Every structure is written in structure tokens, then in C-alpha cells.
Amino acid sequence: MHAWHLRPASAADVEPAAELRAVVMRPDLERLGRYDDHRVRQRLRDAFEPAHTWVVEAGGAFAGCVALRPADGGYWLEHFYLAPDAQGAGVGSGVLRGLLDRCDRERAVVRLNVLQGSPARRLYERHGFVPESEDAVDVFMVRPLSPAP
């Protein structure tokens, strides 16, 4: 895997992000009987906010995206997708660590949801997220504040 970096997203990133979402989420959505070729892309398009989104670039190419949306005095981590060839090389951990360091400096709680059975859940658990609630499709997780130093 090439070196990677984050850059602020622009409106032009919505379609590459929507396409990546479809590729990355397809196995889990199919397993859950919920894959819809149009809806998987449209949900990202409808929620895409460049002001709260970053693009992961590796080797000069679009390799992923992540959003950190302000909500309820904390943040929702959303739309965190990495291209298959960027997975398993520490990129996801590096991206997540950088965003969570920012949240820690702000003393902000972070929430997210992950599909039931998704391997991404292990990444989130390694970074301090714990289940808050769940249903047949989603696991809602929270990263509680660590005690103040």
C-alpha cells in the first residue's frame, strides 16, 4: 500500500464515494438480504456533506472517505469506506486514530453504526467503541470519553 493522506472533500467527490460505498458494503448488505444497487449509492448522495468529509488518497488516487458530523454535542462517524486494496494495511486505523485524537482534544463523544456481522466492527472495538444498542441490521456504537488527565 502506498503512503496515504487525508484531504478535505469537495462536491466532486460524491460519485466516487457513492461507488466505493456500493463496492465495500455489498457483501454485508447481501448477507443481510438488504442490497439494492440504487439505494446503496443514493443513501450516500443524500447524506454527503463535503464540509464534514475527508477523502483518503493513496498513491495519488481516491482510496476512501470518512465523515465526522457534529451531533448532540459530539460527533457521528459516518461514510468510512476504504477501497479493498487499502484495507488491512493500517490505513483505516491511521485515519481513525487521527480523527479520534481530534475528538479527544475536544472532549467529544463519538458514535457510529456498523452493519451486523461486519468485519469493520473489530476496527472500531480496537479504538474504544462499545455497543450501545442494536437491531437486526445495525449495531450502534459509542466511544465514551476517557477520564480527563
BAPAMAR-994843 format. One line per field, with one value per residue (C-alpha): residue number from 0; residue in one letter; x, y, z. Coordinates in nm, 2 decimals. Example, Ala and Ser with C-alpha at 12.3 -4.5 7.8 and 13.67 -1.06 7.14 Angstrom:
BEGIN
pos	c(0 | 1) .
code	c(A | S) .
xx	c(1.23 | 1.37) .
yy	c(-0.45 | -0.11) .
zz	c(0.78 | 0.71) .
//
This chain:
BEGIN
pos	c(0 | 1 | 2 | 3 | 4 | 5 | 6 | 7 | 8 | 9 | 10 | 11 | 12 | 13 | 14 | 15 | 16 | 17 | 18 | 19 | 20 | 21 | 22 | 23 | 24 | 25 | 26 | 27 | 28 | 29 | 30 | 31 | 32 | 33 | 34 | 35 | 36 | 37 | 38 | 39 | 40 | 41 | 42 | 43 | 44 | 45 | 46 | 47 | 48 | 49 | 50 | 51 | 52 | 53 | 54 | 55 | 56 | 57 | 58 | 59 | 60 | 61 | 62 | 63 | 64 | 65 | 66 | 67 | 68 | 69 | 70 | 71 | 72 | 73 | 74 | 75 | 76 | 77 | 78 | 79 | 80 | 81 | 82 | 83 | 84 | 85 | 86 | 87 | 88 | 89 | 90 | 91 | 92 | 93 | 94 | 95 | 96 | 97 | 98 | 99 | 100 | 101 | 102 | 103 | 104 | 105 | 106 | 107 | 108 | 109 | 110 | 111 | 112 | 113 | 114 | 115 | 116 | 117 | 118 | 119 | 120 | 121 | 122 | 123 | 124 | 125 | 126 | 127 | 128 | 129 | 130 | 131 | 132 | 133 | 134 | 135 | 136 | 137 | 138 | 139 | 140 | 141 | 142 | 143 | 144 | 145 | 146 | 147 | 148) .
code	c(M | H | A | W | H | L | R | P | A | S | A | A | D | V | E | P | A | A | E | L | R | A | V | V | M | R | P | D | L | E | R | L | G | R | Y | D | D | H | R | V | R | Q | R | L | R | D | A | F | E | P | A | H | T | W | V | V | E | A | G | G | A | F | A | G | C | V | A | L | R | P | A | D | G | G | Y | W | L | E | H | F | Y | L | A | P | D | A | Q | G | A | G | V | G | S | G | V | L | R | G | L | L | D | R | C | D | R | E | R | A | V | V | R | L | N | V | L | Q | G | S | P | A | R | R | L | Y | E | R | H | G | F | V | P | E | S | E | D | A | V | D | V | F | M | V | R | P | L | S | P | A | P) .
xx	c(0.00 | 0.13 | 0.15 | -0.18 | -0.31 | -0.64 | -0.77 | -1.10 | -1.38 | -1.54 | -1.88 | -1.70 | -1.61 | -1.97 | -1.98 | -1.65 | -1.76 | -2.10 | -1.94 | -1.69 | -1.98 | -2.16 | -1.84 | -1.74 | -2.09 | -2.22 | -2.10 | -2.25 | -2.58 | -2.62 | -2.56 | -2.83 | -3.07 | -3.07 | -2.86 | -3.02 | -2.80 | -2.96 | -3.03 | -2.67 | -2.54 | -2.83 | -2.81 | -2.46 | -2.55 | -2.84 | -2.63 | -2.30 | -2.17 | -1.83 | -1.78 | -1.76 | -1.60 | -1.24 | -1.11 | -0.83 | -0.58 | -0.32 | -0.07 | -0.24 | -0.57 | -0.91 | -0.88 | -1.16 | -1.36 | -1.48 | -1.72 | -1.73 | -2.06 | -2.14 | -2.44 | -2.57 | -2.25 | -2.03 | -1.99 | -2.12 | -1.85 | -2.01 | -1.93 | -1.60 | -1.51 | -1.18 | -1.10 | -1.04 | -0.67 | -0.63 | -0.78 | -0.57 | -0.26 | -0.32 | -0.48 | -0.82 | -0.65 | -0.44 | -0.74 | -0.95 | -0.67 | -0.63 | -1.00 | -1.04 | -0.74 | -0.92 | -1.23 | -1.04 | -0.88 | -1.24 | -1.36 | -1.63 | -1.82 | -1.82 | -2.10 | -2.14 | -2.33 | -2.20 | -2.38 | -2.44 | -2.15 | -1.93 | -1.56 | -1.53 | -1.67 | -1.34 | -1.16 | -1.40 | -1.37 | -0.99 | -1.03 | -1.25 | -1.61 | -1.86 | -2.21 | -2.48 | -2.78 | -2.86 | -3.13 | -3.14 | -2.94 | -2.72 | -2.50 | -2.49 | -2.16 | -2.03 | -1.68 | -1.71 | -1.49 | -1.17 | -1.12 | -0.97 | -0.60) .
yy	c(0.00 | 0.34 | 0.62 | 0.79 | 1.13 | 1.30 | 1.59 | 1.79 | 1.65 | 1.86 | 1.82 | 1.64 | 1.35 | 1.24 | 1.00 | 0.82 | 0.79 | 0.66 | 0.40 | 0.29 | 0.26 | 0.02 | -0.20 | -0.21 | -0.26 | -0.51 | -0.83 | -0.74 | -0.60 | -0.91 | -1.13 | -0.93 | -0.95 | -0.57 | -0.49 | -0.26 | -0.13 | 0.21 | 0.27 | 0.18 | 0.48 | 0.71 | 0.70 | 0.84 | 1.10 | 1.22 | 1.25 | 1.37 | 1.69 | 1.79 | 2.03 | 1.73 | 1.48 | 1.39 | 1.18 | 0.93 | 0.94 | 0.67 | 0.67 | 0.99 | 0.81 | 0.81 | 0.53 | 0.61 | 0.86 | 0.94 | 1.19 | 1.33 | 1.50 | 1.72 | 1.59 | 1.62 | 1.79 | 1.52 | 1.35 | 1.08 | 0.89 | 0.81 | 0.70 | 0.54 | 0.34 | 0.22 | 0.06 | -0.31 | -0.28 | -0.02 | -0.25 | -0.44 | -0.22 | 0.01 | 0.29 | 0.26 | 0.26 | 0.56 | 0.76 | 0.66 | 0.74 | 1.09 | 1.17 | 1.03 | 1.23 | 1.54 | 1.43 | 1.36 | 1.71 | 1.85 | 1.60 | 1.49 | 1.16 | 0.98 | 0.75 | 0.53 | 0.24 | -0.07 | -0.35 | -0.67 | -0.91 | -0.65 | -0.70 | -0.33 | -0.37 | -0.52 | -0.20 | 0.02 | -0.20 | -0.18 | 0.20 | 0.20 | 0.18 | -0.03 | -0.14 | 0.10 | -0.07 | -0.29 | -0.42 | -0.69 | -0.48 | -0.23 | -0.22 | 0.13 | 0.20 | 0.48 | 0.58 | 0.71 | 0.99 | 0.88 | 1.03 | 1.38 | 1.38) .
zz	c(0.00 | -0.09 | 0.16 | 0.22 | 0.33 | 0.40 | 0.21 | 0.26 | 0.03 | -0.23 | -0.41 | -0.69 | -0.46 | -0.41 | -0.70 | -0.63 | -0.27 | -0.36 | -0.59 | -0.32 | -0.07 | -0.31 | -0.36 | 0.01 | 0.16 | -0.10 | 0.08 | 0.41 | 0.26 | 0.05 | 0.36 | 0.54 | 0.24 | 0.20 | -0.10 | -0.35 | -0.63 | -0.65 | -0.28 | -0.16 | -0.37 | -0.32 | 0.06 | 0.04 | -0.21 | 0.01 | 0.32 | 0.17 | 0.33 | 0.20 | 0.49 | 0.73 | 0.50 | 0.41 | 0.12 | 0.17 | -0.11 | -0.16 | -0.44 | -0.57 | -0.62 | -0.44 | -0.19 | 0.06 | 0.25 | 0.61 | 0.76 | 1.11 | 1.15 | 1.46 | 1.65 | 2.01 | 2.14 | 1.99 | 1.65 | 1.43 | 1.24 | 0.90 | 0.55 | 0.64 | 0.34 | 0.21 | -0.12 | -0.09 | -0.18 | 0.10 | 0.37 | 0.61 | 0.57 | 0.87 | 0.67 | 0.84 | 1.19 | 1.09 | 0.97 | 1.27 | 1.52 | 1.37 | 1.38 | 1.73 | 1.86 | 1.74 | 1.92 | 2.24 | 2.24 | 2.21 | 2.48 | 2.24 | 2.24 | 1.90 | 1.78 | 1.47 | 1.34 | 1.17 | 1.00 | 1.19 | 1.12 | 0.95 | 1.00 | 1.05 | 1.40 | 1.51 | 1.40 | 1.60 | 1.91 | 1.90 | 1.91 | 2.22 | 2.07 | 2.26 | 2.16 | 2.28 | 2.11 | 1.81 | 1.59 | 1.32 | 1.08 | 1.27 | 1.58 | 1.72 | 1.90 | 2.12 | 2.22 | 2.57 | 2.69 | 2.86 | 3.21 | 3.20 | 3.25) .
//
